[in-house]
Amino acid sequence: MFTKLKNDKLVVLGGLIPLDGRVSWVPAGSTGFQPSNCYLLSECGAAALALGSAAGDSHLLIDSGVALHAQQILDDLAALIGEGGALSVFFTRAEMDCVSNLEPIARSFDIQRLFTGGVINPFDAFEDLNLMALRGRRHQIDAMRSGEGDSLARAASIDIGPSRVLEIEAPLLRLLMTFWGWDAETGTLFTSDTFTHGTMQRPDDSRIIDSTVEDTTTPEQVAGHLFAKYEWLPRATCEPLREWLAAKFDELDPEIIAPSRGCVLRGRDVVRRHLDYMLTALTPQHAGLVRQGA
C-alpha cells in the first residue's frame, strides 16, 4: 500500500523485504523488515492542464522497486495515475533493486521518458523491451550538462511539471554510477542506496521515521548498514565524504530523506539527527570498530 509523504505531490510505493539472513546489503544478523521504495512525484492542477496534460497531472517515478513487489507497485500506480496512465521514470542506479520492474510497468503504463545514467544499459535485462519504442525515449543523465558523447538526449534536471524540477547530482558517496535527486517543492532528497538503515520490527510498523514514532537508531546501526554495502569504507579516508555530506545538507536543508531501501526520514529535526549519525559512522573510530569485528 502506498503512503503519501506530501499530499499528492510525493508518494512512496513498494513492499517489505524480510531480513531473514538472505539479504546481502544489510549487516549480518539483521532482523525485522526493510522497506523497498520507489517514489511517485506528481504535479497537479490547472497549470499542468494548461500545458497539455489531459488529466492535469504530470508524473515522475523514481526507481521501480524489486521484482518481488511488482504487482503491488502496478496496483498502486493504477490507483494513483489510472490504468494505462502516462508517467516518466528516473533510475538512481542501474542495479536490479531499482530497475527490476521496468518491463511490467512499461507493459501497463505509457512511459513517456526514461532517465538513466552511466554506461550500463537498463534494457539489457529485458529481452522483450528490444521490440518497444521505449529506447527512443531514453534520456542520458549528465550532471555536468555536457553536450558531448552519445546521441541520447542529455539532462541534468528533470521537469516534472511546468513549475517543478527534480535536480540531479552524482554524489561523492557511491559504489557504481549513482544519482541523487533534489525536489525543492517538497524539500525531499532522494539518496538511492545511502541512508538505508531504517528498518521495521513488524510489518505493520511505520515505514516513516518522524516525530510521531520512537526512533531507536544509533550511529552503530547506521555504520553497520553503510559498511554492509560499501565494504571498502572502513579502509578509506572518509573525511572528504563527511565534508561533502555536511555541505550538501547545509545547502539544501532537506525536510525528507527518501532512500531506495529503508525507512523514509521525515522532518528537519529527524533529518539532521540522522545526518549526524551518518557523519559519526564515517569517523575513523567507527571504521576501526568495524575492522576489529565489533
Secondary structure in CASP SS format (residue, H / E / C, confidence):
PFRMAT SS
TARGET T0000
AUTHOR 0000-0000-0000
METHOD secondary structure of the structure
MODEL  1
M C 1.00
F C 1.00
T E 1.00
K E 1.00
L E 1.00
K E 1.00
N C 1.00
D C 1.00
K C 1.00
L E 1.00
V E 1.00
V E 1.00
L E 1.00
G C 1.00
G C 1.00
L E 1.00
I E 1.00
P E 1.00
L C 1.00
D C 1.00
G C 1.00
R C 1.00
V C 1.00
S C 1.00
W C 1.00
V C 1.00
P C 1.00
A C 1.00
G C 1.00
S C 1.00
T C 1.00
G C 1.00
F E 1.00
Q E 1.00
P E 1.00
S E 1.00
N C 1.00
C E 1.00
Y E 1.00
L E 1.00
L E 1.00
S E 1.00
E E 1.00
C E 1.00
G C 1.00
A H 1.00
A H 1.00
A H 1.00
L H 1.00
A H 1.00
L C 1.00
G C 1.00
S C 1.00
A C 1.00
A C 1.00
G C 1.00
D E 1.00
S E 1.00
H E 1.00
L E 1.00
L E 1.00
I E 1.00
D C 1.00
S C 1.00
G C 1.00
V C 1.00
A H 1.00
L H 1.00
H H 1.00
A H 1.00
Q H 1.00
Q H 1.00
I H 1.00
L H 1.00
D H 1.00
D H 1.00
L H 1.00
A H 1.00
A H 1.00
L H 1.00
I H 1.00
G C 1.00
E C 1.00
G C 1.00
G C 1.00
A E 1.00
L E 1.00
S E 1.00
V E 1.00
F E 1.00
F C 1.00
T C 1.00
R E 1.00
A C 1.00
E C 1.00
M H 1.00
D H 1.00
C H 1.00
V H 1.00
S C 1.00
N C 1.00
L H 1.00
E H 1.00
P H 1.00
I H 1.00
A H 1.00
R H 1.00
S H 1.00
F C 1.00
D E 1.00
I E 1.00
Q E 1.00
R E 1.00
L E 1.00
F E 1.00
T E 1.00
G C 1.00
G C 1.00
V C 1.00
I C 1.00
N C 1.00
P H 1.00
F H 1.00
D H 1.00
A H 1.00
F C 1.00
E H 1.00
D H 1.00
L H 1.00
N H 1.00
L H 1.00
M C 1.00
A H 1.00
L H 1.00
R H 1.00
G H 1.00
R H 1.00
R E 1.00
H E 1.00
Q E 1.00
I E 1.00
D C 1.00
A C 1.00
M C 1.00
R C 1.00
S C 1.00
G C 1.00
E C 1.00
G C 1.00
D C 1.00
S C 1.00
L C 1.00
A E 1.00
R E 1.00
A E 1.00
A C 1.00
S E 1.00
I E 1.00
D E 1.00
I E 1.00
G E 1.00
P C 1.00
S C 1.00
R E 1.00
V E 1.00
L E 1.00
E E 1.00
I E 1.00
E E 1.00
A C 1.00
P C 1.00
L C 1.00
L C 1.00
R C 1.00
L C 1.00
L C 1.00
M C 1.00
T E 1.00
F C 1.00
W E 1.00
G E 1.00
W E 1.00
D E 1.00
A C 1.00
E C 1.00
T C 1.00
G C 1.00
T E 1.00
L E 1.00
F E 1.00
T E 1.00
S E 1.00
D C 1.00
T C 1.00
F C 1.00
T C 1.00
H C 1.00
G C 1.00
T C 1.00
M E 1.00
Q C 1.00
R C 1.00
P C 1.00
D C 1.00
D C 1.00
S C 1.00
R C 1.00
I E 1.00
I E 1.00
D C 1.00
S C 1.00
T C 1.00
V C 1.00
E C 1.00
D C 1.00
T C 1.00
T C 1.00
T C 1.00
P H 1.00
E H 1.00
Q H 1.00
V H 1.00
A H 1.00
G H 1.00
H H 1.00
L H 1.00
F H 1.00
A H 1.00
K H 1.00
Y C 1.00
E C 1.00
W C 1.00
L H 1.00
P H 1.00
R H 1.00
A C 1.00
T C 1.00
C C 1.00
E H 1.00
P H 1.00
L H 1.00
R H 1.00
E H 1.00
W H 1.00
L H 1.00
A H 1.00
A H 1.00
K H 1.00
F H 1.00
D H 1.00
E H 1.00
L H 1.00
D C 1.00
P C 1.00
E C 1.00
I E 1.00
I E 1.00
A E 1.00
P E 1.00
S C 1.00
R E 1.00
G C 1.00
C C 1.00
V E 1.00
L E 1.00
R E 1.00
G C 1.00
R H 1.00
D H 1.00
V H 1.00
V H 1.00
R H 1.00
R H 1.00
H H 1.00
L H 1.00
D H 1.00
Y H 1.00
M H 1.00
L H 1.00
T H 1.00
A H 1.00
L C 1.00
T C 1.00
P H 1.00
Q H 1.00
H H 1.00
A H 1.00
G H 1.00
L H 1.00
V H 1.00
R H 1.00
Q C 1.00
G C 1.00
A C 1.00
END
